[in-house]
Amino acid sequence: MNKLDLLKNGIIKENPVLVLLLGTCPTLAVTTTAINGLGMGVSTMAVLICSNIVISILKNIIPDKVRIPCYIVVIAGFVTLVSFLLQAYAPEVNESLGLFIPLIVVNCIILGRAEMFANKNKVIDAAFDGLGMGLGFTLALFIMGSVREILGSGAWMGIVLTANLIEPMSIFMLAPGAFFTFGCLVAFINYITKGRAIKKKEMGCEGCPTAAACAKIEEGGCE
Amino acid sequence: MEQYNQGNLVVSSSPHIFDNVDTSNIMRDVIIALIPAFIMSGVIFGMRAIALTIVCAAACVIFEALYNYILKKENTVSDLSAVVTGVLLAFNLPASLPFWMAIIGCFVAIVIVKQLFGGIGQNFVNPAITARIVLLISFATPMTTWPLPKKYLGMVDAVTGPTPLGVIAMGSDDLPSKMDMFLGFIGGSLGETSTIALLIGGIYLIVRKVIEPTIPVAFIATVFVFAIATGNDPIFHLCAGGVILGAFFMATDYTTSPLTTKGKIIFGIGCGLLTMIIRLYGSYPEGVSYAILLMNILTPHIDNLTRTNVYGGVKNE
């Protein structure tokens, strides 16, 4: 796989949020405005690229049995770094994202890419994978945030669009609106890829988060 | 059903009973049953209420036709179910609601709740109720601005006031008379206020065997008993708000209510309990729509728990 494919892979074909359905918790929780979505996406992307690189470098040193704790330590280190950077340079974004910044540690996209990709690929490839996946995540969150902000508060990036003449549908700022927007985006991605986006089967059991508890692992995977 | 005509003889597989009961006949009866309340809404709130009802019905029909056309499906407008949904939705809205908001409600009811889940008979919650709740959450102020009945205003219709339940929730006791509440000259959603008109419609549906009385009776009785048990006026709680409209026209929707009699009783009691709990202890003054929505979601479980054994079948272990 060349570098460009790695990059494109994360944006549409294996978009972590809209195709793999990972990281839905921050996706639903923080995307009340476009700027929040962007902030969350970029923060996660920074952590993802750095952790992918470090884990790829350390892949021969980390013992297999304790790899998950090791990944978490690496990821948590970068999350702390990002958190401090946000506090220093973007205090407003930090304020509105709140608890979800420290929670990037347990974001399953990052752990998933470490487990699925970084620990068996070259450093450069891992970095591009992190960039692609991060861009896909950022893009998805940005679109979600834009849709919800435009419909839910009649503004975009903080600029009022409707001149306050039309009352916005505040349900889009709440959880039901988040789920509705999310569902529509997933359906849209499915439509433009004509259902050819990655299937669970192609992902294989090693990429599956429930592999340890799955009964079908002996049958060679899911249907 | 397959039929073979052999001269005067008709050969067909069982069952052999033919009746003209189909969806459009049932829906026609529901529309007839809604006419008294429709007329009363015009008397109480004026032409605006009539116009809003017509806009909602038309918007629902158009959304249904458009959806079927775009997705190249069989056109189901002629079964009249979209008209019923539109009228019921309008009955749940304040008469002063802007038309465009009502049309968004129609979109939610027909496209999102009904058609995306597979069309008539496949929706898991009542479309009109869900649309009302979406509108209530989205546009809180216009959805809770209730115009007062014309009777008190002469011909001015710009004045608004709380519903009787709203009065209670605010801790006041400036309530309308029982007779006004029974006839419907109170603030509220445009179709829910006139108890007498809704009762006429409900009894018509029961006489025509479109609905069974089980759910309405269980629902209303629960509200009645709960009101007495908590020291409230039971007649007030039946006539104020949407209990009668909900019990006869919303909770009895075939798709979203249980099939068995036992299940229907559980469903009705659940609706009544939730309604009264929300009214008396919740932060909203009215809870009929939330009660019915929650019980709609529980319907498959109620059906599972009250499944009857097939005659001659073996009891499940």
Interface residues (C-beta under 8 A of the other chain):
Chain A: E167 M169 S170 I171 F172 L174 P176 F180
Chain B: M101 I104 I112 V134 I137 S138 F139 A140 T141 P142
